[in-house]
Amino acid sequence: MSFGPPPSPFTQSQRVAEARRSRRARMWAGAVLALVAVVCVGGWFLIAGSPEGGAPGAGNKAAVQQAPDDIRETVEKRPRGTAGHLVASVQDRGVKPNQNQETPGTWATDKVLVKGNDDALQAVEINSDDEAWSYDLPGPVCGWTKHVTVDGRTAILFKDKKEDGACNQLALFDLDSGKKLWQVVVPWKKYGLGDPPNVTMTSGVVSSAWGNGSAGYDMASGKRLWERKGIANCREGGFAGGKALLLRLDCTTSDYEPTTKVVKLDPRTGKERWRYDVAEGVGLVFIVSSEPPVLAVSAGEDDTSDLISLDERGKYRATVRLDGGHYEVNCSIDVNYSAVDNCNDITVGGDQVFITSGEEFGGSNHHTNRIVSFDLGSGKPVVKFEAGPDQMIYPVRMSGGQLLAFRTGTDNYAPFSLVSLDPRTGKEKVFFYFTVLNEAMSLTYTNSSDVIVQNGRIFFGGNMVRGESIKGKPVPQWLAFGVGSAA
């Protein structure tokens, strides 16, 4: 099963080898992923720690006063204790041996962890691991958004088996209850002009683009608010949502050279507010942030080479040079094929962009990295956070004025942790520590998995799993899990 057509000059696909995307979450039949004390041998274990200062509890609150249909921007509270434990896990016992199964999309609320699994959505209750609900779809999930509303809704695309597997069914779900709130058909045909649709959300609006057109739908009713038709020599490459709505246009010049434009739209009307023309010769363009607008581009290379910041009118501000791989930004269309905002290990906030350095090796099997921020007005570095010896650190998202980051241990001794970093002071505060079995380690690979921090917890979800068997019987495969404070 694939989420997209063969590569084209418009899609500019960078699909990597199957081996890089395959999941290695191997679990013996009937095994239970348990969190036990650090003195126990094997399995998951906790690293105990004394409570640090800060607000107690693991709840969250809005960064600003938000309406129920706004895209959530929560400020996370540090828990009382720094010992982590498993709070939720999703597994599948039915993956066929030696078969790859795509498991697209991971979402979390204060009540549930939800995982896309081929043609179904599965949800488990936080802190009980009991099934909360499941929803069987008519066809496989073929597009999704990472965005969730304040009241816990998100949108997905799935295939219509009645129309030869066309990726044209758009639906909005309540994550807590599993209720499908509405469903519409987007006017895209599998064998027609244009790439498969993508989907995103802004306040009160769900938007989808499908190559030769795009449309916006009222979040409350599913009613179509507007529709755009494809323009000459351009295709509607996809949307990035959140605080604002940006559209990437994949175009060609009169000499058939590929060019890219980024357009800001009014989410309620679809009218253009501004348009930015990316310089000719630039390859892939991803939209890292819609507000402030930040683009990740590849200039004559396969990998991302530069970040470009724009102002509120779509005018050029600055360029952040990634120095030939010295800094890393992982943007991919490997699974969510038509997404233009699928970039990991990068976060924007406080007029800065936070990215990771490349791995630095210090002898046999010893490596580390750091998070570095750059000013969006000047493109110059501002602050850096070291991972520490035999550890790696990755930005996840902003929490008010703080940066939330995930730190991994690389020497089988140092624990993993969820931390809060202060860009103003350079100080770090730990939420909690935890470690992971080798069999589940691939779910924590940030360049190929979903990493979510919500309600004081961290969640990991893979986007593909490979079936295994013991004596001809399928082995349960872990698709997602979450860790929270034990306090």
C-alpha positions as CSV (number, residue, x, y, z in Angstrom):
1,M,0.0,0.0,0.0
2,S,1.3,3.5,-0.9
3,F,0.2,6.9,0.0
4,G,1.1,8.5,-3.3
5,P,1.7,8.2,-7.0
6,P,5.1,7.7,-8.7
7,P,7.5,10.7,-8.4
8,S,6.8,13.7,-10.7
9,P,8.4,17.1,-11.3
10,F,5.6,18.5,-9.1
11,T,5.8,16.1,-6.2
12,Q,9.6,16.1,-6.3
13,S,9.5,13.0,-4.1
14,Q,12.4,12.0,-1.9
15,R,11.1,8.6,-1.0
16,V,13.9,6.7,0.8
17,A,14.6,3.0,1.0
18,E,12.0,0.8,2.6
19,A,14.5,-0.3,5.2
20,R,14.8,3.2,6.7
21,R,11.1,3.4,7.2
22,S,10.4,-0.1,8.5
23,R,9.6,-0.5,12.1
24,R,11.5,-2.9,14.3
25,A,9.2,-3.1,17.3
26,R,9.5,-6.8,18.1
27,M,7.5,-8.1,21.0
28,W,7.1,-11.8,22.1
29,A,3.5,-13.0,22.1
30,G,1.8,-12.1,25.3
31,A,4.6,-9.8,26.4
32,V,3.6,-6.8,28.5
33,L,5.5,-3.6,28.3
34,A,5.9,-2.8,32.0
35,L,7.6,0.0,33.8
36,V,9.3,-1.3,37.0
37,A,11.8,0.1,39.5
38,V,15.3,0.8,38.3
39,V,16.7,-2.0,40.4
40,C,14.7,-4.6,38.4
41,V,16.5,-6.4,35.6
42,G,15.3,-6.1,32.0
43,G,12.1,-4.5,30.8
44,W,11.3,-0.8,31.2
45,F,12.7,0.8,34.3
46,L,12.4,4.1,36.1
47,I,15.1,6.6,37.0
48,A,14.0,8.0,40.3
49,G,14.6,11.7,40.9
50,S,13.8,14.3,43.5
51,P,11.1,16.8,42.6
52,E,12.3,20.1,41.3
53,G,10.8,23.5,41.6
54,G,8.0,24.7,39.5
55,A,4.3,24.3,39.3
56,P,3.1,20.8,40.5
57,G,0.9,18.5,38.6
58,A,0.9,17.2,35.0
59,G,-1.9,19.2,33.6
60,N,-1.9,21.9,31.0
61,K,-3.5,25.2,30.3
62,A,-3.9,27.4,27.2
63,A,-1.0,29.7,26.2
64,V,-3.6,32.3,25.6
65,Q,-7.4,32.3,25.9
66,Q,-8.6,30.1,23.1
67,A,-12.0,29.1,21.6
68,P,-12.9,25.4,21.4
69,D,-12.3,25.3,17.6
70,D,-8.9,27.0,17.8
71,I,-5.8,24.9,17.2
72,R,-4.6,24.1,20.7
73,E,-1.5,25.8,22.1
74,T,-1.1,24.4,25.6
75,V,1.5,25.4,28.3
76,E,2.7,22.2,30.1
77,K,3.2,22.1,33.8
78,R,6.2,20.2,35.2
79,P,5.2,17.3,37.4
80,R,6.0,16.9,41.1
81,G,8.4,14.0,40.5
82,T,10.9,13.1,37.8
83,A,10.3,9.3,37.7
84,G,8.5,8.3,34.5
85,H,6.1,5.4,33.9
86,L,4.1,4.0,31.0
87,V,0.7,5.6,30.7
88,A,-0.6,4.1,27.5
89,S,0.3,1.8,24.6
90,V,-1.3,0.7,21.4
91,Q,-0.5,-2.7,19.8
92,D,-1.7,-4.8,16.9
93,R,-1.7,-8.6,17.0
94,G,-2.9,-9.1,13.4
95,V,0.0,-7.8,11.3
96,K,0.8,-10.5,8.8
97,P,4.3,-11.9,9.1
98,N,6.8,-10.3,6.7
99,Q,4.3,-7.7,5.6
100,N,4.6,-4.0,6.0
101,Q,1.5,-2.2,7.4
102,E,1.2,1.6,7.4
103,T,0.1,3.1,10.7
104,P,-0.4,6.8,9.9
105,G,-1.1,9.5,12.5
106,T,-0.7,9.7,16.2
107,W,-2.8,12.0,18.5
108,A,-3.2,12.5,22.3
109,T,-5.5,14.3,24.6
110,D,-5.8,14.3,28.4
111,K,-8.0,11.2,28.2
112,V,-6.8,9.1,25.2
113,L,-3.9,8.1,23.0
114,V,-5.2,7.6,19.4
115,K,-3.3,5.7,16.6
116,G,-4.0,5.4,12.9
117,N,-3.6,1.8,11.9
118,D,-4.2,1.1,8.2
119,D,-8.0,1.3,7.8
120,A,-8.8,1.9,11.4
121,L,-8.4,4.3,14.3
122,Q,-7.6,2.8,17.7
123,A,-7.7,4.6,21.0
124,V,-6.6,3.6,24.5
125,E,-7.4,5.3,27.8
126,I,-4.6,7.2,29.5
127,N,-3.4,5.5,32.7
128,S,-5.5,2.4,32.2
129,D,-4.4,1.1,28.8
130,D,-8.0,-0.2,28.3
131,E,-9.4,0.3,24.8
132,A,-11.3,3.6,24.7
133,W,-12.8,3.1,21.3
134,S,-12.0,1.9,17.8
135,Y,-13.3,3.0,14.4
136,D,-13.2,0.9,11.2
137,L,-12.9,3.0,8.1
138,P,-14.1,2.0,4.6
139,G,-10.5,2.4,3.3
140,P,-7.0,3.1,4.6
141,V,-6.0,6.4,6.0
142,C,-4.2,8.4,3.3
143,G,-3.7,11.8,4.8
144,W,-3.8,13.4,8.2
145,T,-2.9,16.5,10.2
146,K,-0.9,16.8,13.4
147,H,-3.2,19.7,14.5
148,V,-5.8,19.2,17.2
149,T,-8.4,21.7,18.4
150,V,-8.8,22.9,21.9
151,D,-11.8,20.6,22.4
152,G,-10.0,17.5,20.9
153,R,-11.0,17.3,17.3
154,T,-8.8,16.4,14.3
155,A,-9.2,15.7,10.5
156,I,-8.1,12.8,8.4
157,L,-8.4,11.6,4.8
158,F,-9.1,8.0,3.9
159,K,-9.6,6.0,0.7
160,D,-12.9,5.2,-0.9
161,K,-12.9,1.5,-2.0
162,K,-16.0,2.2,-4.1
163,E,-13.9,4.5,-6.4
164,D,-10.9,2.3,-7.0
165,G,-9.1,3.5,-3.8
166,A,-9.4,7.2,-4.5
167,C,-8.1,9.3,-1.5
168,N,-11.1,11.5,-1.4
169,Q,-12.9,11.0,1.9
170,L,-12.4,13.8,4.4
171,A,-13.7,13.4,7.9
172,L,-13.5,15.2,11.3
173,F,-13.3,13.1,14.5
174,D,-13.7,13.7,18.2
175,L,-10.7,12.1,19.6
176,D,-12.1,11.6,23.1
177,S,-15.2,9.8,22.0
178,G,-14.2,8.4,18.6
179,K,-17.3,9.9,17.1
180,K,-17.2,10.9,13.4
181,L,-18.6,14.4,13.3
182,W,-18.9,14.8,9.6
183,Q,-17.6,13.4,6.3
184,V,-17.4,15.0,2.9
185,V,-16.0,14.0,-0.5
186,V,-13.2,16.2,-1.9
187,P,-13.3,16.5,-5.7
188,W,-10.1,14.6,-6.4
189,K,-9.9,11.5,-8.7
190,K,-7.2,8.9,-8.4
191,Y,-6.4,8.9,-12.1
192,G,-7.1,12.6,-12.7
193,L,-4.7,15.5,-12.8
194,G,-3.0,16.3,-9.5
195,D,-1.5,14.7,-6.5
196,P,-3.4,13.1,-3.7
197,P,-5.0,15.5,-1.2
198,N,-3.5,16.7,2.0
199,V,-5.4,18.1,5.0
200,T,-4.8,20.7,7.7
201,M,-6.7,22.8,10.1
202,T,-6.9,26.4,11.3
203,S,-9.3,28.1,13.7
204,G,-12.8,26.9,12.7
205,V,-11.7,25.6,9.3
206,V,-10.5,22.3,7.8
207,S,-8.7,22.8,4.4
208,S,-7.6,20.3,1.8
209,A,-5.6,20.7,-1.4
210,W,-5.4,18.0,-4.2
211,G,-3.1,19.3,-7.0
212,N,-5.7,20.8,-9.3
213,G,-7.7,22.5,-6.7
214,S,-8.3,23.1,-3.0
215,A,-11.2,23.9,-0.6
216,G,-12.0,25.0,2.9
217,Y,-14.7,23.4,5.1
218,D,-16.5,24.8,8.1
219,M,-15.3,22.8,11.1
220,A,-18.6,22.8,12.9
221,S,-20.8,21.5,10.0
222,G,-18.5,20.3,7.2
223,K,-20.1,22.8,4.8
224,R,-17.8,23.9,2.0
225,L,-16.8,27.5,2.5
226,W,-14.8,28.1,-0.6
227,E,-13.0,26.3,-3.5
228,R,-10.1,27.2,-5.6
229,K,-9.4,25.9,-9.1
230,G,-5.9,25.2,-10.3
231,I,-4.2,28.0,-12.1
232,A,-2.2,27.8,-15.3
233,N,1.2,26.1,-14.9
234,C,0.7,25.5,-11.2
235,R,-0.6,22.8,-8.9
236,E,-1.8,23.3,-5.4
237,G,0.9,21.4,-3.6
238,G,-0.5,21.4,-0.1
239,F,-1.5,23.3,3.0
240,A,0.2,24.2,6.2
241,G,-2.1,25.2,9.0
242,G,-2.2,26.1,12.7
243,K,-2.2,29.8,13.5
244,A,-2.6,30.7,9.8
245,L,-3.2,29.0,6.4
246,L,-0.4,28.8,3.9
247,L,-0.6,27.1,0.5
248,R,2.4,25.8,-1.5
249,L,2.0,26.2,-5.3
250,D,4.2,23.9,-7.4
251,C,4.6,25.6,-10.8
252,T,6.7,25.6,-14.0
253,T,8.2,28.5,-15.9
254,S,7.7,29.0,-19.7
255,D,10.9,26.9,-20.1
256,Y,9.4,24.1,-18.0
257,E,11.7,24.8,-15.0
258,P,10.1,24.0,-11.7
259,T,9.3,27.0,-9.4
260,T,7.5,27.3,-6.1
261,K,5.2,30.0,-4.7
262,V,3.9,30.2,-1.1
263,V,0.5,31.9,-0.7
264,K,-1.3,33.0,2.5
265,L,-5.0,32.5,2.4
266,D,-7.9,33.8,4.5
267,P,-9.1,30.5,6.0
268,R,-12.8,31.5,5.9
269,T,-12.9,32.9,2.3
270,G,-9.9,31.3,0.5
271,K,-8.8,34.7,-0.7
272,E,-5.1,35.5,-1.1
273,R,-3.5,37.8,1.4
274,W,0.0,37.7,0.0
275,R,2.2,35.6,-2.3
276,Y,6.0,34.9,-2.0
277,D,8.0,33.6,-5.0
278,V,10.7,31.2,-4.0
279,A,13.9,31.8,-6.1
280,E,14.3,29.7,-9.2
281,G,16.6,26.7,-8.9
282,V,15.3,25.8,-5.4
283,G,14.1,22.2,-5.2
284,L,11.9,20.9,-2.4
285,V,10.1,23.5,-0.3
286,F,8.4,22.7,3.0
287,I,6.5,25.0,5.2
288,V,7.9,24.7,8.7
289,S,5.7,27.3,10.3
290,S,2.6,29.2,9.1
291,E,2.9,32.0,11.6
292,P,5.5,33.3,11.6
293,P,6.1,32.0,8.1
294,V,9.3,29.8,7.9
295,L,10.2,27.7,4.9
296,A,12.7,24.9,4.6
297,V,14.2,24.6,1.1
298,S,16.8,22.6,-0.8
299,A,19.0,24.7,-3.0
300,G,20.6,22.4,-5.5
301,E,20.7,19.5,-3.1
302,D,18.5,16.6,-2.0
303,D,18.6,17.5,1.7
304,T,17.3,20.7,3.2
305,S,20.0,23.4,2.8
306,D,18.4,26.6,4.1
307,L,15.6,28.1,6.2
308,I,13.8,31.2,4.9
309,S,11.8,33.5,7.2
310,L,9.1,35.9,6.0
311,D,7.3,38.7,7.7
312,E,3.6,39.1,8.2
313,R,3.2,40.5,4.7
314,G,5.1,37.7,3.0
315,K,8.3,39.7,2.5
316,Y,11.7,38.1,2.8
317,R,13.4,38.6,6.2
318,A,16.4,36.3,6.6
319,T,18.1,33.0,5.6
320,V,19.5,30.5,8.0
321,R,22.2,28.5,6.4
322,L,22.4,24.8,7.4
323,D,26.1,24.7,6.5
324,G,26.1,21.6,4.4
325,G,24.7,19.2,7.0
326,H,26.2,20.8,10.1
327,Y,22.6,21.5,11.1
328,E,19.8,19.1,10.4
329,V,16.2,19.6,9.5
330,N,14.3,16.4,8.6
331,C,11.5,17.1,6.2
332,S,9.9,14.1,4.5
333,I,7.0,13.0,2.3
334,D,7.8,9.3,2.9
335,V,4.5,8.4,4.6
336,N,2.2,11.4,4.6
337,Y,2.9,11.8,0.9
338,S,1.2,15.0,0.1
339,A,2.0,16.9,3.3
340,V,4.1,20.1,2.9
341,D,4.6,20.7,6.7
342,N,6.0,17.3,7.7
343,C,9.3,18.4,9.2
344,N,10.7,16.9,12.4
345,D,13.3,18.1,14.8
346,I,12.5,21.8,14.2
347,T,10.4,24.2,16.3
348,V,9.5,27.9,15.8
349,G,8.7,30.3,18.7
350,G,9.6,33.6,20.2
351,D,10.9,34.9,16.8
352,Q,13.5,32.1,16.8
353,V,13.8,28.7,15.0
354,F,15.2,25.8,17.0
355,I,17.1,23.0,15.1
356,T,19.6,20.3,15.9
357,S,23.2,20.1,15.0
358,G,24.5,17.0,13.2
359,E,25.8,14.1,15.2
360,E,29.3,14.6,16.7
361,F,31.4,11.5,17.4
362,G,33.9,11.3,20.2
363,G,35.4,7.9,19.8
364,S,33.9,4.5,19.4
365,N,30.1,4.5,19.8
366,H,30.2,7.9,21.6
367,H,28.1,10.6,20.0
368,T,26.1,13.7,20.9
369,N,24.5,16.8,19.5
370,R,22.9,20.1,20.5
371,I,19.9,22.3,19.9
372,V,20.7,25.7,18.4
373,S,18.3,28.6,17.9
374,F,18.5,31.2,15.2
375,D,17.0,34.7,15.1
376,L,14.3,34.9,12.4
377,G,15.1,38.5,11.7
378,S,18.8,38.2,11.2
379,G,19.4,34.5,10.6
380,K,22.1,34.6,13.3
381,P,22.5,32.0,16.1
382,V,21.1,33.0,19.5
383,V,21.4,30.2,22.1
384,K,22.5,26.6,22.2
385,F,21.6,23.6,24.5
386,E,24.1,20.8,24.7
387,A,22.7,17.2,24.9
388,G,25.6,16.0,27.0
389,P,28.0,13.1,26.7
390,D,26.4,10.0,25.0
391,Q,23.1,11.7,24.6
392,M,21.1,13.3,21.8
393,I,18.5,16.0,22.1
394,Y,15.6,17.0,19.8
395,P,13.2,20.0,19.9
396,V,9.5,18.9,20.0
397,R,7.4,22.0,20.4
398,M,7.0,25.3,22.2
399,S,5.1,25.6,25.6
400,G,4.5,29.3,26.1
401,G,8.0,30.8,26.1
402,Q,9.7,27.5,26.8
403,L,11.0,24.9,24.4
404,L,10.1,21.3,25.1
405,A,12.7,18.8,24.0
406,F,13.3,15.0,24.0
407,R,16.7,13.7,25.1
408,T,17.8,10.2,24.4
409,G,20.6,8.1,25.9
410,T,22.9,6.4,23.5
411,D,25.1,4.3,25.7
412,N,22.5,2.0,27.2
413,Y,23.0,3.7,30.6
414,A,21.9,7.3,30.3
415,P,18.1,7.5,30.6
416,F,15.8,9.3,28.2
417,S,14.0,12.4,29.4
418,L,11.5,15.1,28.6
419,V,12.9,18.5,29.4
420,S,12.0,22.2,29.3
421,L,14.5,24.7,27.9
422,D,14.5,28.4,28.5
423,P,15.7,30.4,25.5
424,R,16.2,33.5,27.6
425,T,18.4,32.0,30.3
426,G,19.7,28.8,28.7
427,K,18.5,26.9,31.7
428,E,17.0,23.4,31.6
429,K,14.4,21.8,33.8
430,V,13.5,18.1,33.7
431,F,10.0,16.8,33.5
432,F,10.9,13.1,34.1
433,Y,13.3,10.4,33.1
434,F,12.6,7.0,31.5
435,T,14.3,4.3,29.4
436,V,13.0,2.0,26.7
437,L,13.5,-1.6,25.7
438,N,15.6,-2.2,22.6
439,E,12.6,-3.8,20.9
440,A,10.6,-0.6,21.2
441,M,13.5,1.8,20.4
442,S,12.5,2.5,16.8
443,L,9.3,4.2,18.0
444,T,11.5,6.9,19.5
445,Y,13.4,7.7,16.2
446,T,12.3,11.3,15.7
447,N,13.1,11.4,12.0
448,S,10.5,8.7,11.2
449,S,8.0,8.7,14.1
450,D,5.5,11.1,15.6
451,V,6.6,12.7,18.9
452,I,3.9,14.5,20.9
453,V,4.0,16.3,24.2
454,Q,0.6,16.9,25.7
455,N,-0.8,17.2,29.2
456,G,2.6,16.7,30.8
457,R,3.3,13.5,28.9
458,I,5.3,12.4,25.9
459,F,4.0,10.1,23.3
460,F,5.7,8.2,20.4
461,G,4.0,6.6,17.4
462,G,5.5,4.9,14.4
463,N,4.1,5.3,10.9
464,M,4.8,1.7,9.7
465,V,5.1,-1.7,11.3
466,R,6.4,-5.0,9.9
467,G,4.7,-8.2,10.9
468,E,6.7,-11.0,12.5
469,S,5.8,-14.5,13.7
470,I,6.9,-17.2,16.0
471,K,6.2,-20.7,14.8
472,G,3.9,-19.4,12.2
473,K,1.8,-17.2,14.6
474,P,1.8,-13.4,14.4
475,V,3.7,-11.6,17.2
476,P,2.1,-8.5,18.7
477,Q,3.5,-5.3,17.3
478,W,3.7,-2.1,19.3
479,L,2.4,0.9,17.4
480,A,2.6,3.7,20.0
481,F,3.1,4.4,23.6
482,G,3.1,7.3,26.1
483,V,5.1,8.1,29.2
484,G,4.2,10.4,32.1
485,S,5.3,11.2,35.6
486,A,4.7,8.6,38.3
487,A,4.1,11.3,40.9
